[in-house]
């Protein structure tokens, strides 16, 4: 698994956009709900990191999940 150290503010913004897209969907499957929860957590962590001036590390899977839905 690969990891990347990223700008937390940009990750938080991307996660927010991704959440907006996912929440407009009428989908209610368990998989969809899990995606939303995971991205909400990533957004919260990235926002906290950005507020403290830190960066955030994402796995390639987490990055793919966010980027696929924006």
C-alpha positions in Angstrom: 0.0 0.0 0.0 1.4 3.4 -0.8 1.0 6.6 1.3 1.3 10.3 0.4 1.8 13.3 2.7 -0.6 15.9 1.4 -1.7 19.5 2.2 -4.4 19.0 4.8 -6.5 22.0 3.6 -6.6 20.7 0.0 -7.6 17.2 1.3 -10.3 18.7 3.4 -11.7 20.7 0.5 -11.6 17.7 -1.9 -13.3 15.6 0.7 -16.0 18.2 1.1 -16.6 18.3 -2.6 -16.7 14.5 -2.7 -19.2 14.5 0.1 -21.4 16.9 -1.7 -21.5 14.6 -4.7 -22.2 11.5 -2.6 -24.9 13.2 -0.6 -26.9 14.2 -3.7 -27.1 10.6 -4.7 -30.3 8.7 -4.0 -28.3 5.6 -3.3 -28.9 4.0 0.1 -26.8 0.8 -0.1 -24.5 -0.2 2.7 -21.5 0.4 0.5 -22.6 3.9 -0.3 -23.2 4.7 3.4 -19.7 3.3 4.3 -18.1 5.6 1.6 -19.9 8.6 3.0 -18.8 7.8 6.6 -15.2 7.2 5.6 -15.0 10.5 3.6 -16.6 12.4 6.5 -13.9 11.0 8.8 -11.1 12.0 6.3 -12.6 15.5 6.0 -12.8 15.9 9.8 -9.2 14.8 10.3 -7.9 16.9 7.4 -9.7 19.9 8.7 -8.2 19.5 12.1 -4.8 19.0 10.6 -5.2 22.1 8.5 -6.3 24.2 11.5 -3.1 23.2 13.3 -0.9 23.8 10.3 -0.1 20.2 9.8 -0.2 17.9 6.7 -2.2 14.7 6.4 -1.1 11.3 5.2 -3.6 9.3 3.0 -3.3 5.8 1.6 -3.7 5.4 -2.1 -7.1 3.8 -1.5 -8.3 6.8 0.5 -7.0 9.2 -2.1 -8.8 7.2 -4.9 -12.0 7.2 -2.9 -12.0 10.9 -2.6 -10.9 11.7 -6.1 -13.4 9.2 -7.7 -16.4 11.1 -6.2 -15.6 14.7 -7.0 
